[in-house]
Amino acid sequence: MLEELLRSGFESLDLHLDPRALERYRIYYEYLEEMNKLMNLTAISGEADVARLHFLDCVQLLKADSFAGKRVIDVGTGAGFPGLALKIACPNMELTLLDSLDKRIGFLKDCCRRLGFDDVECIHARAEEIPRGYRESFDFVLSRAVARLNLLSELCLPYVKKGGAFIAMKGSDLDQELKEAEKAIALLGGKVERKLDYTIPGSDVTHSLLVIRKLCNTPAKYPRRWAQIKKSPL
């Protein structure tokens, strides 16, 4: 079922899906299901739901831009969504996965070994504690986190280099969040470029991709500590 859903989903998106990618999605799915029983990685399970609500949702990013040869970081990646699922579809991107929970990073390292991805960097760190050398060094920053956009922008835009983009995966009703985040996005050096609405193939679930272009450098004082970000959003 997983393979059939992925084939039809990629076809409906007019995206190429090679046999190696199908094999890797199967390996990812089976290891995710196995480890999810031990560490609660995701609330989504079963071949149909994982294929649609994780894998096919994440590859919608390929409709937003080209990631081939680009340096990409997935902030707050959790079980590897969207970054690792996207890497399977676009293996020649340079991917970093960042998460604050060490056991999730352990899962991701093991998963990458099983997938044959020895070029994926998995980092245990809080998003606001930017590792040395990572500030404003990525072409794309991705996030499918549940935080509000004004908070996410302060966590993610400092990683984006000038000319790059922060792509947030959000629900389709973004008007209020966008209004709240306008000041933060501008202050952090970004500008909303476009919003892409989509329906996940084989479902009636609608989501949005928000592309925020980095126009100028983020002031050095951002991001602040997480407690301050939550208490006093920009």
MIBA-36499 format. One record per residue: residue number from 1; chain; x, y, z of N, C-alpha, C in turn. Coordinates in pm, whole numbers. Example, Ala and Ser with C-alpha at 12.3 -4.5 7.8 and 13.67 -1.06 7.14 Angstrom:
MIBA-36499
(site 1, 'A', (1319, -569, 780), (1230, -450, 780), (1320, -330, 780)),
(site 2, 'A', (1285, -225, 708), (1367, -106, 714), (1290, 3, 787)),
This chain:
MIBA-36499
(site 1, 'A', (82, -121, 0), (0, 0, 0), (86, 126, 0)),
(site 2, 'A', (191, 129, 82), (278, 246, 91), (332, 284, -47)),
(site 3, 'A', (385, 183, -118), (444, 210, -249), (341, 259, -350)),
(site 4, 'A', (222, 202, -348), (117, 244, -441), (75, 388, -416)),
(site 5, 'A', (58, 422, -289), (18, 558, -254), (126, 659, -293)),
(site 6, 'A', (252, 623, -273), (361, 713, -309), (371, 729, -460)),
(site 7, 'A', (358, 620, -534), (364, 629, -680), (255, 721, -734)),
(site 8, 'A', (131, 698, -689), (20, 780, -739), (32, 924, -692)),
(site 9, 'A', (80, 943, -568), (96, 1078, -516), (201, 1157, -590)),
(site 10, 'A', (317, 1096, -615), (422, 1164, -690), (376, 1194, -833)),
(site 11, 'A', (303, 1099, -892), (253, 1120, -1028), (157, 1238, -1033)),
(site 12, 'A', (69, 1249, -934), (-26, 1360, -933), (43, 1494, -912)),
(site 13, 'A', (160, 1492, -847), (238, 1614, -825), (335, 1642, -940)),
(site 14, 'A', (337, 1550, -1038), (429, 1560, -1152), (574, 1561, -1104)),
(site 15, 'A', (603, 1474, -1007), (738, 1461, -953), (793, 1323, -984)),
(site 16, 'A', (924, 1315, -1007), (988, 1188, -1037), (1010, 1108, -910)),
(site 17, 'A', (981, 979, -914), (1002, 889, -800), (1074, 766, -850)),
(site 18, 'A', (1203, 752, -814), (1278, 636, -863), (1268, 519, -766)),
(site 19, 'A', (1306, 399, -812), (1295, 279, -727), (1375, 290, -597)),
(site 20, 'A', (1490, 357, -600), (1571, 372, -478), (1495, 454, -374)),
(site 21, 'A', (1425, 558, -419), (1347, 639, -327), (1235, 556, -264)),
(site 22, 'A', (1167, 476, -344), (1061, 390, -291), (1115, 295, -185)),
(site 23, 'A', (1232, 239, -213), (1295, 149, -118), (1329, 221, 12)),
(site 24, 'A', (1378, 343, 0), (1415, 420, 119), (1293, 461, 199)),
(site 25, 'A', (1182, 499, 132), (1061, 532, 207), (1010, 411, 285)),
(site 26, 'A', (1023, 292, 227), (982, 170, 296), (1069, 147, 420)),
(site 27, 'A', (1201, 163, 405), (1292, 145, 519), (1260, 247, 628)),
(site 28, 'A', (1241, 372, 589), (1208, 480, 683), (1080, 447, 758)),
(site 29, 'A', (977, 408, 683), (847, 378, 744), (859, 264, 846)),
(site 30, 'A', (926, 156, 809), (933, 41, 898), (1013, 71, 1024)),
(site 31, 'A', (1121, 148, 1010), (1200, 182, 1128), (1125, 283, 1216)),
(site 32, 'A', (1052, 374, 1154), (970, 470, 1228), (864, 398, 1310)),
(site 33, 'A', (796, 302, 1248), (693, 226, 1318), (753, 146, 1434)),
(site 34, 'A', (869, 87, 1410), (936, 7, 1514), (975, 93, 1634)),
(site 35, 'A', (1040, 205, 1608), (1091, 288, 1716), (982, 374, 1780)),
(site 36, 'A', (875, 398, 1707), (766, 479, 1762), (702, 413, 1883)),
(site 37, 'A', (711, 281, 1889), (656, 208, 2003), (738, 230, 2129)),
(site 38, 'A', (863, 272, 2110), (955, 289, 2222), (970, 434, 2267)),
(site 39, 'A', (957, 528, 2173), (987, 667, 2209), (886, 770, 2161)),
(site 40, 'A', (770, 728, 2114), (663, 821, 2079), (712, 931, 1984)),
(site 41, 'A', (755, 891, 1865), (810, 983, 1767), (702, 1061, 1692)),
(site 42, 'A', (588, 998, 1669), (482, 1062, 1591), (347, 1002, 1629)),
(site 43, 'A', (243, 1085, 1619), (107, 1036, 1646), (48, 969, 1523)),
(site 44, 'A', (114, 985, 1410), (66, 929, 1283), (129, 792, 1262)),
(site 45, 'A', (48, 691, 1232), (102, 558, 1208), (19, 486, 1102)),
(site 46, 'A', (70, 375, 1054), (3, 300, 949), (50, 346, 811)),
(site 47, 'A', (56, 253, 718), (112, 283, 586), (40, 397, 515)),
(site 48, 'A', (-93, 396, 516), (-168, 497, 442), (-146, 636, 500)),
(site 49, 'A', (-155, 649, 631), (-143, 782, 694), (1, 834, 687)),
(site 50, 'A', (99, 747, 708), (238, 792, 699), (272, 833, 556)),
(site 51, 'A', (226, 754, 459), (251, 788, 319), (194, 924, 283)),
(site 52, 'A', (70, 947, 324), (3, 1073, 287), (44, 1189, 377)),
(site 53, 'A', (25, 1172, 507), (35, 1284, 601), (178, 1319, 640)),
(site 54, 'A', (272, 1229, 615), (413, 1260, 636), (486, 1272, 502)),
(site 55, 'A', (502, 1162, 430), (587, 1162, 312), (535, 1254, 201)),
(site 56, 'A', (409, 1238, 161), (356, 1320, 51), (335, 1466, 93)),
(site 57, 'A', (312, 1488, 220), (303, 1626, 270), (439, 1694, 257)),
(site 58, 'A', (544, 1626, 300), (678, 1686, 300), (731, 1714, 159)),
(site 59, 'A', (703, 1624, 65), (759, 1644, -70), (689, 1758, -146)),
(site 60, 'A', (581, 1812, -88), (521, 1932, -148), (622, 2047, -154)),
(site 61, 'A', (723, 2041, -70), (827, 2144, -71), (896, 2154, -206)),
(site 62, 'A', (899, 2044, -281), (962, 2045, -413), (887, 2132, -512)),
(site 63, 'A', (763, 2167, -480), (686, 2257, -566), (716, 2403, -535)),
(site 64, 'A', (785, 2426, -422), (815, 2563, -380), (946, 2613, -436)),
(site 65, 'A', (1044, 2523, -451), (1177, 2566, -497), (1260, 2444, -532)),
(site 66, 'A', (1380, 2468, -585), (1473, 2360, -616), (1575, 2349, -502)),
(site 67, 'A', (1590, 2228, -450), (1680, 2205, -337), (1809, 2135, -379)),
(site 68, 'A', (1818, 2097, -504), (1936, 2024, -553), (2062, 2107, -532)),
(site 69, 'A', (2161, 2047, -466), (2288, 2114, -444), (2285, 2224, -340)),
(site 70, 'A', (2173, 2241, -271), (2158, 2348, -173), (2186, 2298, -31)),
(site 71, 'A', (2227, 2392, 55), (2248, 2360, 196), (2119, 2388, 271)),
(site 72, 'A', (2064, 2285, 335), (1930, 2292, 395), (1937, 2246, 540)),
(site 73, 'A', (1866, 2317, 629), (1853, 2274, 768), (1705, 2265, 804)),
(site 74, 'A', (1670, 2156, 873), (1534, 2135, 923), (1539, 2161, 1074)),
(site 75, 'A', (1477, 2270, 1115), (1481, 2313, 1255), (1363, 2253, 1332)),
(site 76, 'A', (1394, 2182, 1442), (1289, 2113, 1518), (1234, 1997, 1439)),
(site 77, 'A', (1324, 1916, 1385), (1287, 1813, 1288), (1205, 1698, 1345)),
(site 78, 'A', (1214, 1674, 1477), (1137, 1564, 1536), (1182, 1430, 1481)),
(site 79, 'A', (1094, 1359, 1413), (1125, 1228, 1356), (1180, 1239, 1214)),
(site 80, 'A', (1219, 1363, 1174), (1279, 1382, 1042), (1188, 1446, 940)),
(site 81, 'A', (1082, 1509, 987), (987, 1574, 895), (993, 1726, 908)),
(site 82, 'A', (1011, 1795, 798), (1010, 1746, 660), (1145, 1704, 603)),
(site 83, 'A', (1257, 1735, 671), (1388, 1726, 608), (1426, 1590, 552)),
(site 84, 'A', (1415, 1485, 632), (1461, 1354, 587), (1370, 1297, 478)),
(site 85, 'A', (1240, 1320, 491), (1147, 1275, 386), (1175, 1347, 254)),
(site 86, 'A', (1215, 1473, 262), (1249, 1550, 142), (1381, 1500, 82)),
(site 87, 'A', (1477, 1468, 166), (1608, 1419, 122), (1594, 1292, 39)),
(site 88, 'A', (1501, 1206, 73), (1480, 1083, -3), (1438, 1116, -146)),
(site 89, 'A', (1353, 1218, -160), (1307, 1259, -293), (1411, 1342, -368)),
(site 90, 'A', (1499, 1410, -292), (1602, 1496, -351), (1735, 1466, -283)),
(site 91, 'A', (1798, 1353, -316), (1915, 1307, -241), (2040, 1393, -255)),
(site 92, 'A', (2044, 1479, -358), (2166, 1560, -376), (2159, 1696, -307)),
(site 93, 'A', (2070, 1711, -210), (2072, 1829, -125), (2162, 1802, -5)),
(site 94, 'A', (2217, 1908, 54), (2305, 1895, 171), (2221, 1924, 294)),
(site 95, 'A', (2191, 1821, 374), (2091, 1832, 480), (2150, 1827, 620)),
(site 96, 'A', (2099, 1917, 705), (2125, 1914, 848), (1991, 1901, 921)),
(site 97, 'A', (1984, 1809, 1016), (1864, 1790, 1098), (1896, 1835, 1239)),
(site 98, 'A', (1815, 1926, 1293), (1840, 1981, 1426), (1720, 1957, 1516)),
(site 99, 'A', (1745, 1903, 1635), (1636, 1880, 1731), (1691, 1891, 1872)),
(site 100, 'A', (1604, 1930, 1965), (1647, 1952, 2104), (1646, 1826, 2189)),
(site 101, 'A', (1589, 1716, 2136), (1578, 1592, 2214), (1680, 1490, 2164)),
(site 102, 'A', (1771, 1451, 2251), (1882, 1365, 2213), (1835, 1229, 2160)),
(site 103, 'A', (1730, 1174, 2218), (1686, 1041, 2172), (1629, 1046, 2030)),
(site 104, 'A', (1571, 1161, 1992), (1526, 1174, 1853), (1645, 1183, 1759)),
(site 105, 'A', (1750, 1254, 1801), (1870, 1263, 1719), (1933, 1124, 1703)),
(site 106, 'A', (1931, 1045, 1810), (1980, 908, 1802), (1902, 827, 1699)),
(site 107, 'A', (1770, 841, 1702), (1685, 773, 1604), (1722, 817, 1463)),
(site 108, 'A', (1739, 948, 1442), (1768, 1001, 1309), (1904, 952, 1257)),
(site 109, 'A', (2003, 946, 1344), (2135, 896, 1302), (2125, 750, 1257)),
(site 110, 'A', (2054, 670, 1335), (2036, 529, 1299), (1957, 517, 1169)),
(site 111, 'A', (1855, 599, 1155), (1772, 595, 1035), (1853, 633, 911)),
(site 112, 'A', (1935, 736, 922), (2018, 779, 808), (2116, 669, 768)),
(site 113, 'A', (2171, 597, 865), (2260, 485, 833), (2185, 378, 755)),
(site 114, 'A', (2064, 347, 798), (1983, 246, 729), (1948, 291, 587)),
(site 115, 'A', (1931, 421, 568), (1895, 475, 438), (2016, 495, 346)),
(site 116, 'A', (2136, 481, 401), (2256, 502, 321), (2291, 648, 303)),
(site 117, 'A', (2245, 733, 394), (2275, 877, 389), (2387, 909, 488)),
(site 118, 'A', (2511, 897, 443), (2623, 930, 532), (2659, 1078, 526)),
(site 119, 'A', (2583, 1154, 445), (2611, 1297, 430), (2511, 1384, 507)),
(site 120, 'A', (2420, 1324, 584), (2323, 1401, 662), (2381, 1427, 801)),
(site 121, 'A', (2379, 1553, 843), (2430, 1590, 975), (2313, 1601, 1072)),
(site 122, 'A', (2323, 1529, 1183), (2218, 1530, 1285), (2272, 1598, 1411)),
(site 123, 'A', (2210, 1709, 1452), (2263, 1790, 1560), (2164, 1797, 1676)),
(site 124, 'A', (2214, 1768, 1796), (2134, 1782, 1917), (2158, 1921, 1973)),
(site 125, 'A', (2059, 2010, 1959), (2072, 2148, 2008), (1935, 2213, 2008)),
(site 126, 'A', (1919, 2313, 2091), (1798, 2395, 2087), (1811, 2492, 1971)),
(site 127, 'A', (1702, 2522, 1907), (1706, 2606, 1787), (1767, 2743, 1813)),
(site 128, 'A', (1740, 2799, 1932), (1789, 2934, 1962), (1937, 2935, 2000)),
(site 129, 'A', (1994, 2818, 2024), (2136, 2807, 2057), (2212, 2766, 1930)),
(site 130, 'A', (2228, 2862, 1841), (2282, 2834, 1708), (2426, 2782, 1719)),
(site 131, 'A', (2453, 2662, 1666), (2590, 2609, 1672), (2688, 2701, 1598)),
(site 132, 'A', (2812, 2701, 1643), (2915, 2785, 1583), (2929, 2754, 1433)),
(site 133, 'A', (2929, 2858, 1352), (2946, 2842, 1209), (2817, 2819, 1131)),
(site 134, 'A', (2704, 2813, 1202), (2578, 2782, 1136), (2490, 2906, 1112)),
(site 135, 'A', (2524, 3015, 1175), (2443, 3135, 1160), (2451, 3188, 1017)),
(site 136, 'A', (2336, 3215, 957), (2325, 3273, 823), (2412, 3200, 722)),
(site 137, 'A', (2403, 3066, 725), (2488, 2986, 636), (2408, 2887, 550)),
(site 138, 'A', (2275, 2891, 557), (2193, 2795, 484), (2113, 2861, 372)),
(site 139, 'A', (2102, 2787, 261), (2018, 2835, 150), (1870, 2828, 188)),
(site 140, 'A', (1834, 2721, 258), (1695, 2703, 299), (1688, 2654, 444)),
(site 141, 'A', (1595, 2712, 518), (1561, 2663, 651), (1417, 2616, 644)),
(site 142, 'A', (1393, 2494, 690), (1259, 2435, 686), (1209, 2414, 827)),
(site 143, 'A', (1078, 2425, 844), (1018, 2392, 973), (874, 2349, 954)),
(site 144, 'A', (841, 2237, 1016), (701, 2193, 1021), (656, 2192, 1167)),
(site 145, 'A', (718, 2279, 1247), (687, 2288, 1390), (550, 2352, 1412)),
(site 146, 'A', (496, 2333, 1531), (361, 2382, 1560), (360, 2522, 1620)),
(site 147, 'A', (477, 2579, 1646), (481, 2713, 1707), (424, 2818, 1613)),
(site 148, 'A', (374, 2926, 1670), (321, 3037, 1591), (433, 3096, 1505)),
(site 149, 'A', (394, 3157, 1395), (491, 3205, 1296), (584, 3313, 1351)),
(site 150, 'A', (533, 3401, 1441), (620, 3506, 1496), (731, 3446, 1581)),
(site 151, 'A', (702, 3334, 1649), (804, 3266, 1728), (900, 3187, 1638)),
(site 152, 'A', (842, 3116, 1543), (923, 3037, 1450), (1020, 3124, 1371)),
(site 153, 'A', (977, 3242, 1332), (1062, 3330, 1253), (1188, 3368, 1328)),
(site 154, 'A', (1175, 3395, 1458), (1294, 3431, 1536), (1388, 3313, 1552)),
(site 155, 'A', (1334, 3193, 1555), (1417, 3074, 1567), (1486, 3037, 1435)),
(site 156, 'A', (1417, 3060, 1324), (1463, 3007, 1195), (1537, 3107, 1106)),
(site 157, 'A', (1491, 3232, 1100), (1553, 3327, 1008), (1701, 3353, 1035)),
(site 158, 'A', (1749, 3347, 1160), (1893, 3367, 1182), (1982, 3262, 1115)),
(site 159, 'A', (1926, 3148, 1078), (2004, 3045, 1010), (2014, 3070, 859)),
(site 160, 'A', (1926, 3152, 805), (1918, 3171, 659), (2020, 3274, 612)),
(site 161, 'A', (2095, 3241, 507), (2189, 3338, 452), (2113, 3438, 365)),
(site 162, 'A', (2172, 3553, 345), (2110, 3657, 263), (2083, 3602, 123)),
(site 163, 'A', (1960, 3617, 77), (1919, 3563, -52), (1853, 3428, -43)),
(site 164, 'A', (1869, 3361, 73), (1806, 3232, 95), (1663, 3248, 142)),
(site 165, 'A', (1604, 3140, 190), (1463, 3147, 230), (1433, 3054, 347)),
(site 166, 'A', (1341, 3099, 431), (1280, 3018, 536), (1146, 2972, 482)),
(site 167, 'A', (1123, 2840, 478), (995, 2787, 431), (925, 2719, 547)),
(site 168, 'A', (812, 2776, 588), (734, 2723, 699), (617, 2642, 646)),
(site 169, 'A', (601, 2521, 697), (486, 2438, 661), (379, 2460, 767)),
(site 170, 'A', (265, 2511, 723), (160, 2552, 817), (24, 2504, 768)),
(site 171, 'A', (-78, 2525, 853), (-215, 2500, 812), (-258, 2604, 710)),
(site 172, 'A', (-372, 2582, 647), (-414, 2670, 538), (-465, 2806, 587)),
(site 173, 'A', (-508, 2814, 712), (-562, 2939, 766), (-449, 3016, 837)),
(site 174, 'A', (-382, 3099, 758), (-261, 3165, 807), (-277, 3315, 828)),
(site 175, 'A', (-392, 3370, 798), (-407, 3515, 796), (-369, 3580, 929)),
(site 176, 'A', (-420, 3526, 1040), (-393, 3585, 1170), (-246, 3570, 1208)),
(site 177, 'A', (-190, 3452, 1181), (-48, 3430, 1212), (41, 3525, 1132)),
(site 178, 'A', (7, 3545, 1005), (87, 3635, 921), (81, 3778, 974)),
(site 179, 'A', (-37, 3818, 1016), (-52, 3953, 1070), (32, 3970, 1196)),
(site 180, 'A', (28, 3869, 1284), (107, 3871, 1407), (257, 3877, 1380)),
(site 181, 'A', (299, 3812, 1270), (442, 3792, 1244), (505, 3899, 1155)),
(site 182, 'A', (426, 3991, 1102), (480, 4090, 1007), (599, 4167, 1064)),
(site 183, 'A', (586, 4215, 1187), (693, 4294, 1248), (818, 4210, 1269)),
(site 184, 'A', (799, 4087, 1320), (912, 3999, 1347), (988, 3966, 1219)),
(site 185, 'A', (916, 3932, 1115), (979, 3894, 987), (1064, 4009, 933)),
(site 186, 'A', (1009, 4130, 935), (1083, 4247, 885), (1205, 4276, 973)),
(site 187, 'A', (1188, 4269, 1104), (1296, 4299, 1196), (1412, 4200, 1183)),
(site 188, 'A', (1378, 4078, 1148), (1478, 3971, 1137), (1541, 3963, 998)),
(site 189, 'A', (1501, 4053, 909), (1562, 4060, 777), (1490, 3988, 666)),
(site 190, 'A', (1365, 3947, 692), (1292, 3871, 592), (1176, 3946, 530)),
(site 191, 'A', (1121, 3886, 426), (1002, 3939, 360), (923, 3822, 303)),
(site 192, 'A', (791, 3821, 330), (707, 3715, 276), (706, 3725, 124)),
(site 193, 'A', (746, 3616, 60), (755, 3613, -86), (628, 3557, -150)),
(site 194, 'A', (583, 3444, -94), (460, 3385, -148), (406, 3278, -52)),
(site 195, 'A', (278, 3250, -69), (210, 3144, 8), (152, 3046, -92)),
(site 196, 'A', (188, 2920, -75), (141, 2816, -166), (47, 2722, -91)),
(site 197, 'A', (-79, 2720, -132), (-177, 2630, -71), (-181, 2499, -151)),
(site 198, 'A', (-202, 2387, -82), (-208, 2258, -151), (-293, 2160, -74)),
(site 199, 'A', (-339, 2059, -145), (-410, 1947, -85), (-323, 1824, -98)),
(site 200, 'A', (-304, 1752, 11), (-222, 1632, 8), (-289, 1528, -82)),
(site 201, 'A', (-216, 1473, -180), (-275, 1374, -271), (-341, 1258, -197)),
(site 202, 'A', (-461, 1222, -243), (-533, 1111, -184), (-606, 1145, -56)),
(site 203, 'A', (-613, 1276, -25), (-682, 1317, 98), (-755, 1449, 73)),
(site 204, 'A', (-827, 1495, 177), (-890, 1626, 169), (-821, 1724, 264)),
(site 205, 'A', (-699, 1690, 306), (-621, 1774, 398), (-551, 1885, 320)),
(site 206, 'A', (-575, 2008, 361), (-512, 2123, 295), (-413, 2191, 389)),
(site 207, 'A', (-296, 2221, 336), (-191, 2289, 410), (-135, 2403, 325)),
(site 208, 'A', (-39, 2476, 382), (24, 2586, 310), (175, 2584, 331)),
(site 209, 'A', (246, 2631, 231), (389, 2659, 241), (405, 2810, 236)),
(site 210, 'A', (474, 2865, 335), (499, 3008, 337), (648, 3030, 313)),
(site 211, 'A', (680, 3098, 203), (818, 3123, 165), (855, 3265, 208)),
(site 212, 'A', (954, 3274, 299), (1001, 3403, 349), (1145, 3423, 303)),
(site 213, 'A', (1165, 3521, 217), (1299, 3546, 160), (1382, 3630, 256)),
(site 214, 'A', (1510, 3598, 267), (1603, 3673, 355), (1666, 3786, 272)),
(site 215, 'A', (1630, 3908, 308), (1677, 4025, 233), (1802, 4088, 292)),
(site 216, 'A', (1815, 4079, 423), (1932, 4138, 488), (1964, 4060, 615)),
(site 217, 'A', (2082, 4083, 671), (2127, 4006, 786), (2038, 4030, 909)),
(site 218, 'A', (2022, 3926, 989), (1948, 3935, 1114), (2036, 4003, 1219)),
(site 219, 'A', (1983, 4100, 1294), (2060, 4161, 1402), (2117, 4056, 1496)),
(site 220, 'A', (2240, 4078, 1542), (2313, 3978, 1620), (2244, 3939, 1750)),
(site 221, 'A', (2158, 4025, 1804), (2094, 3994, 1933), (1981, 3891, 1921)),
(site 222, 'A', (1947, 3853, 1798), (1843, 3751, 1778), (1907, 3622, 1726)),
(site 223, 'A', (1857, 3507, 1767), (1741, 3486, 1853), (1774, 3505, 2001)),
(site 224, 'A', (1672, 3541, 2077), (1685, 3552, 2222), (1665, 3415, 2287)),
(site 225, 'A', (1674, 3408, 2416), (1645, 3284, 2488), (1498, 3247, 2468)),
(site 226, 'A', (1468, 3116, 2467), (1333, 3070, 2438), (1229, 3127, 2534)),
(site 227, 'A', (1263, 3135, 2662), (1168, 3189, 2759), (1132, 3333, 2725)),
(site 228, 'A', (1229, 3410, 2678), (1202, 3549, 2642), (1124, 3559, 2513)),
(site 229, 'A', (1154, 3470, 2418), (1078, 3467, 2291), (930, 3442, 2318)),
(site 230, 'A', (902, 3346, 2405), (762, 3314, 2437), (695, 3425, 2516)),
(site 231, 'A', (770, 3483, 2609), (711, 3586, 2694), (685, 3715, 2620)),
(site 232, 'A', (778, 3752, 2532), (767, 3880, 2460), (794, 3860, 2312)),
(site 233, 'A', (699, 3805, 2237), (720, 3783, 2093), (746, 3916, 2022)),
(site 234, 'A', (827, 3910, 1919), (858, 4032, 1843), (735, 4087, 1775)),
